[in-house]
Amino acid sequence: MTVTRRHLLALTALSTLGGCASTAPPFPVDNPLGWAGVGATTGGAKAIPEHVFDVHDRAGLDAALRLGDKPKIIRLHSFIDLCPGGVEAFRDPAFNFDAFDRAFDPATWGRDDPKGPLEDARKRSEKRQAEVSIVRVPSNTTLLGAAPGAGFQHGMVLLDKVSNIVIRDLRFSDAYDHFPAWEPRDNGHGEWNSEYDALSLRGAERVWVDHCLFDDGNHPDKLEPIRLGQRVQHHDGLLDITNGSDLVTVSWCRFQAHDKTMLIGNSDGLTSDTGKLRVTLHHNHFHACKERTPRVRFGRVHVIGNLFSADQAEDFGYSLGVGIQSRIVSESNAWELPPGIGADRLIRRLKGTAFLDRGNRLNGRPVDIGAAWRAAHPGESLSPDVGWRPEDVYDTAALHSPPADRLVEQIRSGAGPRRA
């Protein structure tokens, strides 16, 4: 049986409130397309009736998650603040932002890593926030938005060494790190780096993320002040897939107004990721996302039928990051970008050697991204031989709809959480 909004509404009518188990029978989920459909990614479809929960607050969510790896369906009805109270709720008394900046000003401190009482106090503050703001989802879980606007803000939903997860129709917003780390040698000039992704997969397998919205809420990093010579970043990724995560599909999601959006593979030196990080991205909308949509290391990643857009040139850096040993197949995608952004800027080579594109469009016109990149970088090699074909692994027919001339319209109207 296919899950429809009618089925969800029926469950809502039959369920109890306040995070208690629903009396309605459980239901199976749709089958994902792409890599998550290789094998069975069913989430909590085998949940018994007592393990179908309607959740309205953090307490109800925590109670449902205490089932551990038993199959469960969690239907979220509210927008849960994972980090209520703001910065002062977690700041260690010994930590002071102004004192930190004075102590570790590169003009006097240099480019050594921060150390001493102020850095120790920052780390204690960071730990206090993490203890509250991280939600860990166990295996065999379906997490659904059951009301408009349902989701999470001011924290991170973490899938750590778990398997068989389905996440649908939720908003993930403003995973704000109040105490970002100062790394004085990052990029040669120093950078502020944050701890939290809105949704993070670390060593997770068989995961389907569908019809979700990812954003920075009312706190975009571009409005943050400059400290120690660099603009502070209080957000990390919107959806990162790292540490050997595998068999993942991300579909019909909207990612908006963010810098480092999606990382697949977190380290050039993590060679154990070889053979993993198999990810399909289809029919997602990346709007005003400056870079990493995604940036890939090691993985066999199929990017098909997505829309990449920006209204202003400064909101776009590149889309697809071709990292070390990555094997990206990019096909039937559409870019809608301001004038002056050429096809060679749609990708960035980051130690990768292979990239295949076919059937893509830039502002409505067919474009050969690989050829454009090679023309702009004479003498550099980027082979179209990625060593695998999606059609040899899973059925790709459904991934090629809607037709190219309707793709932009369909994604603009259909990506993100569906309304009941």
Residue pairs with C-beta under 8 A, 6 or more apart in sequence:
1 7
1 27
1 28
2 30
3 27
3 28
3 29
3 30
5 418
5 419
5 420
7 27
8 75
8 144
8 146
8 420
9 420
10 24
11 22
11 24
11 27
11 52
11 75
11 146
12 54
12 75
12 146
12 420
14 22
14 23
14 24
15 22
15 23
15 24
15 52
15 54
15 75
16 22
16 23
16 54
17 54
17 56
18 54
18 56
18 57
18 60
19 53
19 54
19 55
19 56
19 57
19 59
19 60
19 61
19 63
19 64
20 53
20 54
20 60
21 49
21 50
21 51
21 52
21 53
22 49
22 52
22 53
22 54
22 75
23 49
24 49
24 52
25 49
25 52
26 44
26 45
26 46
26 47
26 48
26 49
26 51
26 52
26 71
26 73
27 45
27 73
28 42
28 45
29 42
29 43
29 45
29 142
29 166
29 168
29 208
31 37
31 41
32 41
32 166
32 208
32 210
32 249
32 251
33 249
33 251
33 280
33 282
33 394
33 395
33 398
33 399
34 249
34 251
34 280
34 282
34 302
34 390
34 394
34 399
35 246
35 247
35 248
35 249
35 278
35 279
35 280
35 302
35 393
35 394
36 206
36 207
36 208
36 247
36 248
36 249
36 280
37 249
37 394
38 247
38 278
38 393
38 394
39 206
39 247
40 164
40 206
41 164
41 165
41 166
41 206
41 207
41 208
41 247
41 249
42 164
42 166
43 71
43 73
43 140
43 141
43 142
43 143
43 164
43 165
43 166
43 208
44 51
44 52
44 71
44 72
44 73
44 74
44 140
44 141
44 142
44 166
45 71
45 73
45 142
46 71
46 140
47 70
47 71
47 72
47 73
47 142
48 71
51 67
51 70
51 71
51 72
51 73
52 72
52 73
52 75
53 60
53 63
53 64
53 72
53 73
53 74
53 75
54 60
54 75
54 77
54 146
55 61
55 64
55 74
55 75
55 76
55 77
55 78
56 77
56 78
57 78
57 80
58 80
58 81
58 82
61 74
61 76
61 80
61 135
64 72
64 74
65 74
65 135
65 136
65 137
65 138
65 141
67 138
68 138
69 138
69 139
69 140
69 162
70 140
71 140
71 141
72 140
72 141
72 142
73 141
73 142
73 144
74 141
74 142
74 143
74 144
75 144
75 145
75 146
76 143
76 144
76 145
76 146
76 147
76 150
76 151
76 170
77 146
77 147
77 150
78 147
78 150
79 149
79 150
79 151
79 152
79 153
79 171
79 173
80 151
80 152
80 153
81 153
81 154
81 155
82 132
82 133
82 134
82 135
82 152
82 153
82 154
82 155
82 156
83 89
83 90
83 129
83 132
83 133
83 154
83 155
83 176
84 154
86 178
87 178
90 125
90 128
90 129
90 132
90 178
90 179
91 125
91 178
91 179
92 121
92 122
92 124
92 125
92 128
93 121
94 117
94 118
94 120
94 121
94 124
95 118
95 121
95 122
95 124
95 125
95 179
96 118
97 227
99 118
100 114
100 118
100 119
100 122
100 182
101 227
101 228
103 109
103 114
103 116
103 118
104 114
104 118
104 119
104 182
104 184
104 228
105 228
106 184
106 190
106 228
106 229
109 184
110 184
111 184
111 185
111 190
112 184
113 183
113 184
113 185
114 122
114 182
114 184
122 179
122 181
125 178
125 179
126 177
126 178
126 179
126 181
126 195
129 177
129 178
129 179
130 195
132 155
133 154
133 155
133 156
133 175
133 196
134 155
134 156
134 158
134 196
135 152
135 155
135 156
135 157
135 158
136 158
136 159
136 160
137 143
137 157
137 158
137 159
137 162
137 165
138 162
139 162
139 163
139 164
139 165
140 163
140 164
140 165
141 162
141 164
141 165
141 166
142 165
142 166
142 167
142 168
143 165
143 166
143 167
143 168
143 170
144 167
144 168
144 169
144 170
145 151
145 168
145 169
145 170
145 171
145 212
145 417
146 169
146 420
147 420
148 417
148 419
148 420
149 171
149 417
150 169
150 170
150 171
150 417
151 170
151 171
151 172
151 173
151 212
151 213
151 417
152 170
152 171
152 172
152 173
152 198
153 171
153 173
153 174
153 217
154 173
154 174
154 175
154 176
155 175
155 196
156 175
156 195
156 196
156 197
156 198
156 199
156 200
157 167
157 172
157 198
157 199
157 200
158 200
158 202
159 165
159 199
159 200
159 201
159 202
159 204
159 207
159 245
160 200
160 202
160 203
160 204
161 202
161 203
161 204
162 204
162 205
163 204
163 205
163 206
163 207
164 205
164 206
165 204
165 206
165 207
165 208
166 207
166 208
166 210
167 199
167 207
167 208
167 209
167 210
167 212
168 208
168 209
168 210
168 211
168 212
169 210
169 211
169 212
169 417
169 418
170 212
170 213
170 417
171 212
171 213
171 214
171 215
171 417
172 198
172 199
172 212
172 213
172 214
172 215
172 238
172 239
173 198
173 213
173 214
173 215
173 216
173 217
174 198
174 215
174 216
174 217
174 218
174 219
174 235
175 196
175 197
175 198
175 235
175 236
176 196
176 217
176 219
176 234
176 235
177 194
177 195
177 196
177 234
177 235
177 236
178 234
180 192
180 193
180 194
180 195
180 232
180 233
180 234
181 192
181 193
181 194
181 195
182 190
182 192
182 228
183 190
183 191
183 192
183 193
184 190
184 228
186 193
189 229
189 230
190 228
190 229
190 230
191 230
191 233
192 227
192 228
192 230
192 231
192 232
192 233
192 234
193 233
193 236
194 233
194 234
194 235
194 236
195 236
196 235
196 236
197 236
197 237
197 238
197 239
197 240
198 214
198 237
198 238
198 239
199 209
199 212
199 214
199 238
199 239
199 240
200 237
200 239
200 240
200 242
201 207
201 239
201 240
201 241
201 242
201 245
201 248
202 242
202 243
202 245
203 243
203 244
203 245
204 241
204 245
204 246
204 248
205 245
205 246
205 247
206 246
206 247
206 248
207 245
207 247
207 248
207 249
208 248
208 249
208 251
209 239
209 248
209 249
209 250
209 251
209 253
210 249
210 250
210 251
210 252
210 253
211 251
211 252
211 253
211 415
211 416
211 417
211 418
212 253
212 254
212 416
212 417
213 253
213 254
213 256
213 416
213 417
214 238
214 239
214 253
214 254
214 255
214 256
214 258
214 261
215 238
215 255
215 256
215 257
215 258
216 235
216 257
216 258
219 234
219 235
220 257
220 258
221 231
221 232
221 233
221 234
221 235
221 259
222 231
224 231
224 232
224 233
224 234
225 231
225 232
226 232
233 259
235 258
235 259
236 260
237 260
237 261
237 262
237 263
237 292
238 255
238 258
238 261
238 262
238 289
239 250
239 253
239 255
239 261
239 262
240 262
240 263
240 264
240 266
241 248
241 262
241 263
241 264
241 265
241 277
241 279
241 294
241 299
242 263
242 264
242 265
242 266
243 266
243 270
243 273
244 270
244 272
244 273
244 276
244 277
245 276
245 277
245 279
246 276
246 277
246 278
247 278
248 278
248 279
248 280
249 279
249 280
249 281
249 282
250 279
250 280
250 281
250 282
250 284
251 280
251 281
251 282
251 283
251 284
252 282
252 283
252 284
252 411
252 414
252 415
252 416
253 284
253 285
253 415
253 416
254 284
254 285
254 287
254 415
254 416
255 261
255 262
255 284
255 285
255 286
255 287
255 289
255 293
256 285
256 286
256 287
256 288
256 289
257 287
257 288
257 289
257 315
258 288
258 289
258 290
259 289
259 290
259 291
260 290
260 291
260 292
260 295
261 286
261 289
261 290
261 291
261 292
261 293
261 294
262 292
262 293
262 294
262 295
263 292
263 294
263 295
264 277
264 279
264 294
264 295
264 296
264 297
264 299
264 301
265 273
265 277
265 296
265 297
265 298
265 299
265 323
265 326
266 297
267 297
268 297
268 323
268 324
268 351
270 297
270 298
271 298
273 297
273 298
273 299
274 298
274 325
276 298
276 299
277 296
277 297
277 298
277 299
277 300
277 301
278 299
278 300
278 301
279 294
279 299
279 300
279 301
279 302
280 301
280 302
280 304
280 390
280 399
281 294
281 301
281 302
281 303
281 304
281 306
282 302
282 303
282 304
282 305
282 306
282 399
283 305
283 306
283 410
283 411
283 414
283 415
284 306
284 307
284 411
284 415
285 306
285 307
285 309
285 411
285 412
285 415
285 416
286 293
286 306
286 307
286 308
286 309
286 319
287 307
287 309
287 310
288 309
288 310
288 311
288 312
288 315
288 316
289 308
289 310
289 315
290 315
290 316
290 317
291 317
291 318
291 319
291 321
291 348
292 321
293 308
293 319
293 320
294 301
294 303
294 320
294 321
295 320
295 321
295 323
295 350
296 320
296 321
296 322
296 323
296 326
296 328
296 352
297 323
297 324
297 325
297 326
298 323
298 324
298 325
298 326
299 326
299 327
300 327
300 329
300 386
300 388
301 326
301 327
301 328
301 329
302 329
302 331
302 390
302 399
303 320
303 328
303 329
303 330
303 331
303 333
304 329
304 330
304 331
304 332
304 333
304 390
304 396
304 399
304 400
305 331
305 332
305 333
305 399
305 400
305 407
305 411
306 333
306 334
306 411
307 333
307 334
307 335
307 336
307 407
307 408
307 411
307 412
307 415
308 319
308 333
308 334
308 335
308 336
308 337
308 346
309 335
309 336
309 337
310 316
310 336
310 337
310 338
311 338
312 338
313 337
313 338
313 340
313 341
316 337
316 338
316 341
316 345
317 345
317 348
318 345
318 346
318 347
318 348
319 335
319 346
319 347
320 328
320 330
320 346
320 347
320 348
320 355
321 347
321 348
321 350
322 328
322 347
322 348
322 349
322 350
322 352
322 354
322 355
322 382
323 350
323 351
323 352
324 350
324 351
324 352
325 352
325 353
326 352
326 354
326 355
327 354
327 386
327 387
327 388
328 352
328 354
328 355
328 356
328 386
329 356
329 357
329 386
329 388
329 389
329 390
330 347
330 355
330 356
330 357
330 358
330 360
330 369
331 356
331 357
331 358
331 359
331 360
332 358
332 359
332 360
332 399
332 400
332 404
332 407
333 360
333 361
334 360
334 361
334 404
334 407
334 408
334 411
335 346
335 360
335 361
335 362
335 363
335 367
336 363
336 408
337 362
337 363
342 372
342 376
343 362
343 367
343 368
343 369
343 372
343 373
344 369
344 372
344 373
344 375
344 376
344 377
346 360
346 362
346 367
346 369
346 372
346 373
347 355
347 369
347 370
347 373
349 355
349 373
349 377
349 380
349 382
352 382
353 381
353 382
353 383
354 382
354 383
354 384
354 385
354 386
354 387
355 369
355 370
355 373
355 382
355 383
355 384
355 386
356 370
356 384
356 385
356 386
357 368
357 369
357 370
357 384
359 366
359 404
360 366
360 367
360 368
360 369
361 367
361 404
370 382
370 384
373 382
374 380
374 382
390 396
390 399
402 410
